[in-house]
Amino acid sequence: MLRNWRTTAGFCWLSAFVAVASARPSTATPAFRFDRDTFAFANQTVFEYREGIPYARKKSKEQADRYNRRCFVLCRTATQFYKFARFDPRGAPLDDKALAARIRSVTRRQAWAAPLPEDQRVVFPGYANLREMSKARGKLLRANVGLGWTVYLRPSNGRIVLLQDRRYQEQVHAKLNESLARGEVFVGYLSTFPRITVNHAILVYKRKSVSPETGIERYAAYDPNHPEAPRELTWSGKTRAFAYQKDVDFVGGFVRVYQVYGKWLQ
């Protein structure tokens, strides 16, 4: 009888523990998805480009409304929303004042901090995800995610001058893979300094494939200039170098990559 009592009590205690543990909110962050966790609007370039060559834009009435110099800002903000926000499509959308306050409460958090558990995240009712909210309330988001000129003052910008060797790029490549393996995203600063064919930020969120034959690793990236579809960053183990996809504003090919927003002052 005593043994049965102990067995029953132990079973009840274990059942209660499992029930409590199951009721706790999950701290796991779902994998980053381009169609859910990115902005629907574009960061527009200051210059017009033809085959990667910049030309001065013609003056127009629309030029005053252009949203540019924000590639770093949008990558940082996408990271912050991914880590610190959640969406409740069943709720009623907030008015402009309340929504602006909640946007700023997300963007004022340190981008390199650990993700918050679901029950501690900033809630955005009325929308299923960031992509949907940025379609409906893009102007308000653009006005509250931060200034573009401040990124020129980041201390870590000096790395594009001081750290150009392949060994450093190997370290960045290792850090990129480590971050993605942990389920994190990786914001990269792309540069070809002293040539200024690209001076840009992207958010790398997935390692797509590795080719044992060529040594090429392919990564999916959110590029704020191209909200329509993911872009591709590659790493060559043979040349120990990164390359970025060709598009209208970049000739494509070799780039150096520097992590940003991975830690303080980066």
Salt bridges, closest charged atoms under 4 A:
ASP35 OD1 - ARG33 NE 2.99
ASP37 OD2 - ARG36 NH2 3.08
GLU48 OE2 - ARG57 NH1 3.97
GLU51 OE1 - LYS246 NZ 3.05
ASP88 OD1 - ARG90 NE 3.32
ASP96 OD1 - ARG137 NH2 2.84
GLU118 OE2 - ARG121 NE 3.62
ASP165 OD2 - ARG167 NE 3.80
GLU170 OE1 - ARG240 NH1 3.67
GLU184 OE2 - ARG182 NE 3.01
GLU217 OE2 - HIS173 NE2 2.95
GLU217 OE1 - ARG207 NH2 2.84
ASP223 OD1 - HIS200 NE2 2.70
GLU228 OE2 - HIS226 ND1 3.37
GLU232 OE2 - LYS208 NZ 2.70
GLU232 OE1 - ARG218 NH1 2.87
ASP247 OD2 - HIS226 NE2 3.39
ASP247 OD2 - ARG231 NH2 3.21
ASP249 OD1 - HIS226 NE2 3.52
